[in-house]
Amino acid sequence: METQGFKKIAGGDLQTGMRFSAPLFFEDGRNMFLAEGKSLKPYHLAAVARWNVPFVVTYGKLISDTDKPENGGIEDLEPLDELEELQ
């Protein structure tokens, strides 16, 4: 199990609505549990309990609803001036 550089988060510490700046992985550090920026839903927490997942790992941090995405959001896009036609 290679989890060097990852932060451990106990399964019991996860709460509905939490979002992280990087994906959450199962304890093996390879199999993804939740994608970057996605909110934990009740069914995620039910799966953690049902599968007896002791902890998940991430190399990201907990983000709030007011945090902007690191790679920019739609509001950061510049308007398109003209469309080039392909021939």
N, C-alpha and C positions, 0 to 999 in steps of 0.2 A: 504494500500500500504506500504510494508516494503522495504525501500531502504537504511536502515542504513548501513553505511560502503561502500556504493557505491559512485562513482563520477558521477555527472550529466554532460552530454554533449548535448548541444542544437542541435536539428535536423539540423538547418541551419549551424552549425559549422562542420558537417561531410563533408569530401571530398573524392573523388575517390582515391583509393590507400592506404588510412589509414589502419593500422593494430594495433591490441591491444593484450596485453599479457594475457588477459582473455576475456571470451565471452562478447558481448554487449547484453543487455537485453532491452526490451521495458520498458516504464516508470513504469510498475507494479513490476519490479525487478524479475519476475518469468519466463516470456516467452522470450526465447532467440531469438535475432534478427540476430546475426552473431557469428560464432564460433571463438574461440581463434586462433590468428595467421592468420586468413583469411583476404584478402584485400577487402575493400569496392569497389563495382562495380557500374557503373552508374545505373543499375536497382535497387540496394539497395537505392540509393539516391532518385530515382523516387518513390519508395514505401513509403519512409519517407514523401515526399511531398504529394503524393496522399492520404495517410492515415492521414495526418495532425498530425504526431507524434511530440509532442513538444520537447521531449528529449529522449535520451537513457541513460542507466546507465551501469557502469562496475566497477569491483573491480580491474581491471588491469590498465595498462598505455599504452600510445601510443608508439609503437615500430617502429624502422626504418628498412630499408632493410639490414643494416649492423649488427643489433642485432641478436645474436644467440638465438635459441629457448631455453627456460629455462630447458626443459626436454631433451635436447640434440638433435642433428640432426643426419642424416645418417653418416656424417663424423666422429661422435664420436663412432661408432660401431667398435668392435674389429673383426678381421677376424676369420672365423671359421677354426679351425685346422683339425678336423676330424668329420665325421658324424657317430653317433652311430646308428646301425641298430636295429630296434625293432623286436622281434621274436614272 
